[in-house]
Amino acid sequence: MYEPSNILISITFILLHFFLFLFNFHVFGKKYFQPAVLFSLLWLVIVSIHFACSLTILDKLDPLSVSTYLLFFIGAVCFSLGSFLVHASWQKRNMAAIVPPPVAEYQISLLLRLTVLAIALLGLPFYIRATYQVFIASQIENFFEGVRTAITYYDEDVGPTKYLSSFSYLVFAIMLYAFLQKRNWTNRIMLILSLLASLTYAVLSTGRTFFLIILVLYVGVSYFFSNRFVIKKYIWLAAAFLAFFMLIGVFWGKGGDKESSAKDNLRASTEVTATYLVLSLNAMDYENTHFMKINYRGDNTLRFFIKTGKQLNLISEKKVARLVKEFLFLPYGTNVYTVYSDYIHDFGKLFAWCMIFLFGILHTWIHNQAARTKSFRYVLYFSFLLFPLLMSFFQDQYMSLFSTWLQIVFYVEVFLVVNKIFIDRKW
């Protein structure tokens, strides 16, 4: 329970995050989507929501310890330092440079866009069939619960068709980029079809975070084609997504029940959504205050490489760490521990802060490239990387989804090469 001293500690760290956000906001040119500004704003919002929920709908939560608050705040500072390092380097190199001419419009072959859209649409029946087979194997009555349980806990998957899911998100981003360049009816229809395809893949994947990928792709790509930042637009987008998140949770039986009343569903879904937003902070606090054991093996950070080594029979004895963590009940149940947990388990807090520092460098370099050129490549990379940044309060999505990011890089680079061939030959 919160005592006056706990309240004072919480308010102190909320203010520290607020001042860091203000500092970043002014240093980085008052751009909300500059990565350091966005990262510090995200943690300000989450820490504030945690404090508010602890006093209201999640009043059984214990307050966070000072050391955990410091872990989060130092992480935000490390991200900001990495971002500032890139920012200062760019300022120094471009201080006396002549302003470059406007970047020419990037041409995307219509035939190639039709081809990738057709692949995403024609792949849907195969994905549906594979998903249904996973449901049958789960032996659970509810379709969504069965698929989610089989994939999450039984290590089942949809086979090679799983690559169609990440591919569909890329197709949506491509169609959005093309539409924002030229808003005609052909591009509009292709954008709508790609959105419907990606939403269908997301529904069948049974994870609500997949819808967040679609949202951040829209936000990221459209950001570079907008002449001004309208904060009301993004507040409405966030509110709409939160409402959708709660509604689909009721439909899937995660935070509600279709048989219950609207009032009961609203109360249940509100509580579950609140736990999604803040309980990972308490889980990290539990690990932090219970002196988690550091393994120094890189089981989580190097999971992709360990799994690849086992599949190639290069590694025989080493076990692959599970992506799904053990549940904690604090007293609300959760199995997510923020972005810091995996890195601390592997090599300690200093390593975790160094990784956050490197992510600050990566995000800012790609952001600057995209802002300077509006390049198709960097706009898409920046947009996809918004997802792990915005999920940092929830769990690590950088190294744990390393194979997904490799897929995205492969898809983007192949698309660029093929598009150049098509444009050169005027197809």
SULHUWO-V919636 format. One record per pair of residues at least 12 apart in sequence whose C-alpha atoms are under 6 Angstrom apart, sorted by sequence separation. I is the first residue (numbers start at 0). J is the second residue. D is the distance in whole Angstrom. If there is no record, write none. Layout:
I/J/D
I/J/D
This chain:
24/36/6
134/146/5
137/149/5
255/267/6
339/351/6
365/377/6
23/36/5
133/146/6
254/267/5
255/268/6
306/319/6
254/268/4
175/190/6
366/381/6
20/36/6
174/190/5
365/381/6
254/271/5
20/39/5
20/40/6
171/193/5
298/320/6
171/194/6
245/268/6
16/43/5
130/157/6
129/157/5
168/197/6
167/197/5
126/160/6
39/75/6
164/200/6
299/341/6
35/79/5
35/82/6
119/167/6
297/345/5
295/345/5
293/344/5
294/345/5
295/346/5
293/345/6
283/336/5
338/391/5
282/336/5
337/391/6
337/392/5
279/335/5
337/393/4
338/394/4
279/336/5
337/394/4
338/395/4
147/205/6
279/337/6
336/394/6
335/394/6
0/61/6
300/398/6
279/393/6
219/382/4
216/382/5
212/386/6
67/284/6
49/277/5
81/356/5
78/355/5
82/359/5
74/352/5
78/356/4
81/359/5
82/360/5
77/356/5
81/360/5
78/359/4
82/363/5
34/363/6
